[in-house]
């Protein structure tokens, strides 16, 4: 019987970093659906061949296929021994219902669904902090919060004026947060209703402080 964890959180809240720390600390295996898809394709399994065919035709990989891959991965001994942090599944309520069916069959338990919350201002700051050097011979990347150039707006290496890509613009960031919010709210309500949701606040503080909050949240 394995403990299953799911972390939900907006882009910029540190979900990836916190998940990595959690897995290192607890021994839980990090399983992302993207990696599962690549592994199945690389192995040439029946599922992998179906996925390859869908992708080649530009079609979406259905919930059924993703659920089948997750179900298969959960039977493996490393997960039975150490537990698992699922990344990328479930994203929707129908997927959450599929996961619930999978766990009922496999005998594994949903240990917690952790909702990582953060202030919009912090998220916007993080999502819009990247700057690039437009010089094709240089292409240095900066971050105005964590890795700023010595002189504001100027590349340290070549002196070119730094630019902000449209991916990192306020408009794109707002769009990403809105999509996250719309997709995730029903899932939050679903797990709240099942009494499986725990919450933590991710702040603009050292990573280990946020990680301490995560551990405290999971203990509750
Ligand atoms: Zn440069």
Boltz pocket constraint, residues with backbone or C-beta under 6 A from the ligand:
constraints:
  - pocket:
      binder: B
      contacts: [[A, 133], [A, 134], [A, 135], [A, 138], [A, 139], [A, 140], [A, 155], [A, 156], [A, 157], [A, 158], [A, 159], [A, 160]]
      max_distance: 6.0
